[in-house]
Amino acid sequence: MALRLGIIGCGVIGRFHAQAADGDDWIDLAAVADIDDRAARNLAETYDVSSVYGEAAELIADPNIDAVVLALLTGVRTPIALAALRAGKHVLLEKPPAMSANDLRAMKASANGLVVGCCSSRFSFLDGAERARAEVESGTLGNIRIVRCRGIGAVGPFPKGHTPPPWRVSHSLNGGGYMVNWGVYDLDYLMHVTAWQLKPRTVLAQTWPIAPGLADGRVDPASDAENHVISFIHCDNNAVIVHERGEAVAMESKLGWSVTGDRASLRLSMTPRADGPQVVLDEADPVDGLRTSVLLDAPGVNRSNDMPVRDFAAAIRDGRPPRTDLRKATIIQQVIDAIYTSSRSGRAVDIDSDYAQS
């Protein structure tokens, strides 16, 4: 019997989930909900959805729905997730999954065996991530020393006619700025390719808002969150994550992810690209020095928007955890919480976490 799925939030991301669900034989997209009646009805008409609701509570109360996707603002998501879990529905959370790690712990306490997944796993499904993880698990890299991401978008021309959404760089609506817009993907991806063996313990970070004079047309006037963040995350066994993300900054655009061990390192592309290799291995040869080989050159198929809901449905069917479950999502959220706390205080923040229970 197909999983009867409801989507709450019919904007851009909700439409991606609807398209993915429509293409999966084990998913029956049975209901949609949005306070924007036009958006909900347009989505329902596109995918022949029988039930259309104006409120999340109405969809959650539908006894014919087995699971829900929450593709709506982070700031309102946790109460809806808890209501869905109390109603016996499995839940897939868009990223960032919640406003704080405590919200995720509350969901875990209410789950009672239900499946809860998070869409921060999007890029871990791509061929490059799988190839990189296989190399890490083979032991080729040796002991991991540094895991790095640098994702910088240079400021572009003035965006004429563009109205930036108020949620995108807002702590109250989105849970933060660029760190939760893209940094959550980076952390999930890097934790996945290192087989979740990293255990973050201490975070030192700094965030900055968009520079004066650049805000007009690029962020909502009420914006109160960062467009640039850098963090140093110390993990067990002296491994370190160095993470930087920024958009509309006075720097050259740079995208790069890497995993460095004591015997070899990987250069990675988290997002698909057509102009270069996806995974490159640099090995330290005791005689010849550095030896470089391309492990994955083809860009492959970009399944990043399809896979979260399909994996979620398969996890329910097969009785297994989704790619990023509440335990993993809580680890990532603890790091994000610590990044914002460290930036506000100017001090390093310890993460006191029992990873078996997070």
WOTA-V645393 format. One record per residue. RES is the residue in one letter. SS is DSSP state (@ for helix, = for strand, . for the rest). NEAR is the number of other C-alpha atoms within 10 Angstrom. Layout:
{{RES;SS;NEAR} {RES;SS;NEAR}}
//
This chain:
{{M;.;8} {A;.;13} {L;=;20} {R;=;17} {L;=;25} {G;=;29} {I;=;28} {I;=;27} {G;.;24} {C;.;27} {G;.;15} {V;@;10} {I;@;15} {G;@;24} {R;@;21} {F;@;16} {H;@;22} {A;@;25} {Q;@;17} {A;@;19} {A;@;24} {D;@;16} {G;.;13} {D;.;15} {D;.;11} {W;.;16} {I;=;19} {D;=;20} {L;=;28} {A;=;21} {A;=;25} {V;=;29} {A;=;28} {D;.;23} {I;.;14} {D;.;14} {D;@;14} {R;@;12} {A;@;18} {A;@;26} {R;@;20} {N;@;14} {L;@;22} {A;@;22} {E;@;11} {T;@;11} {Y;.;15} {D;.;14} {V;.;20} {S;.;11} {S;=;16} {V;=;21} {Y;=;20} {G;.;18} {E;.;16} {A;@;22} {A;@;14} {E;@;11} {L;@;24} {I;@;27} {A;.;14} {D;.;14} {P;.;10} {N;.;14} {I;.;20} {D;.;21} {A;=;26} {V;=;27} {V;=;27} {L;=;29} {A;.;25} {L;.;21} {L;.;20} {T;@;22} {G;@;19} {V;@;15} {R;@;22} {T;@;21} {P;@;13} {I;@;17} {A;@;30} {L;@;21} {A;@;17} {A;@;25} {L;@;25} {R;@;16} {A;.;14} {G;.;20} {K;.;25} {H;=;24} {V;=;26} {L;=;25} {L;=;26} {E;.;22} {K;.;24} {P;.;28} {P;.;32} {A;.;25} {M;.;23} {S;.;16} {A;@;21} {N;@;14} {D;@;19} {L;@;25} {R;@;17} {A;@;14} {M;@;23} {K;@;21} {A;@;12} {S;@;17} {A;@;21} {N;.;11} {G;.;12} {L;.;18} {V;.;23} {V;=;29} {G;=;29} {C;=;27} {C;@;28} {S;@;27} {S;@;29} {R;@;23} {F;@;27} {S;@;27} {F;@;20} {L;.;21} {D;@;21} {G;@;27} {A;@;22} {E;@;14} {R;@;16} {A;@;28} {R;@;20} {A;@;15} {E;@;18} {V;@;22} {E;@;13} {S;@;10} {G;.;13} {T;.;16} {L;.;22} {G;.;15} {N;.;16} {I;=;22} {R;=;18} {I;=;19} {V;=;23} {R;=;21} {C;=;24} {R;=;19} {G;=;20} {I;=;21} {G;=;19} {A;=;15} {V;.;16} {G;.;12} {P;.;7} {F;.;12} {P;.;11} {K;.;8} {G;.;7} {H;.;11} {T;.;12} {P;.;15} {P;.;12} {P;.;14} {W;.;20} {R;.;21} {V;.;28} {S;=;21} {H;@;18} {S;@;16} {L;@;17} {N;@;26} {G;.;25} {G;=;26} {G;.;26} {Y;@;22} {M;@;28} {V;@;23} {N;@;19} {W;@;16} {G;@;24} {V;@;22} {Y;@;22} {D;@;27} {L;@;23} {D;@;24} {Y;@;24} {L;@;26} {M;@;22} {H;@;23} {V;@;23} {T;.;19} {A;.;14} {W;.;14} {Q;.;12} {L;.;20} {K;.;20} {P;=;23} {R;=;18} {T;=;20} {V;=;27} {L;=;22} {A;=;25} {Q;=;20} {T;=;23} {W;=;14} {P;.;19} {I;.;22} {A;.;13} {P;.;7} {G;.;6} {L;.;15} {A;.;15} {D;.;15} {G;.;14} {R;.;19} {V;.;24} {D;.;17} {P;.;12} {A;.;10} {S;.;21} {D;.;16} {A;.;23} {E;.;24} {N;.;25} {H;=;23} {V;=;23} {I;=;21} {S;=;22} {F;=;18} {I;=;25} {H;=;21} {C;=;19} {D;@;12} {N;@;11} {N;@;13} {A;.;18} {V;=;23} {I;=;22} {V;=;18} {H;=;21} {E;=;21} {R;=;25} {G;=;29} {E;=;20} {A;=;20} {V;=;19} {A;.;14} {M;.;12} {E;.;10} {S;.;15} {K;=;13} {L;=;16} {G;=;14} {W;=;21} {S;=;23} {V;=;23} {T;=;22} {G;=;19} {D;.;14} {R;.;17} {A;=;22} {S;=;25} {L;=;25} {R;=;19} {L;=;25} {S;.;22} {M;.;23} {T;.;19} {P;.;20} {R;.;14} {A;.;10} {D;.;9} {G;.;13} {P;.;18} {Q;.;26} {V;=;24} {V;=;20} {L;=;24} {D;=;18} {E;=;19} {A;=;16} {D;=;11} {P;.;8} {V;.;6} {D;.;7} {G;=;10} {L;=;12} {R;=;11} {T;=;14} {S;=;11} {V;=;14} {L;=;16} {L;=;18} {D;.;15} {A;.;16} {P;.;18} {G;.;14} {V;.;9} {N;.;16} {R;.;16} {S;@;16} {N;@;18} {D;@;19} {M;@;22} {P;@;29} {V;@;27} {R;@;19} {D;@;17} {F;@;27} {A;@;26} {A;@;17} {A;@;17} {I;@;18} {R;@;13} {D;@;10} {G;.;12} {R;.;12} {P;.;18} {P;.;24} {R;.;23} {T;.;23} {D;=;20} {L;@;25} {R;@;19} {K;@;19} {A;@;28} {T;@;25} {I;@;23} {I;@;23} {Q;@;25} {Q;@;22} {V;@;23} {I;@;26} {D;@;19} {A;@;23} {I;@;25} {Y;@;23} {T;@;18} {S;@;21} {S;@;20} {R;@;12} {S;@;12} {G;.;12} {R;.;13} {A;.;17} {V;=;21} {D;=;17} {I;.;18} {D;.;10} {S;.;14} {D;.;9} {Y;.;12} {A;.;6} {Q;.;8} {S;.;16}}
//
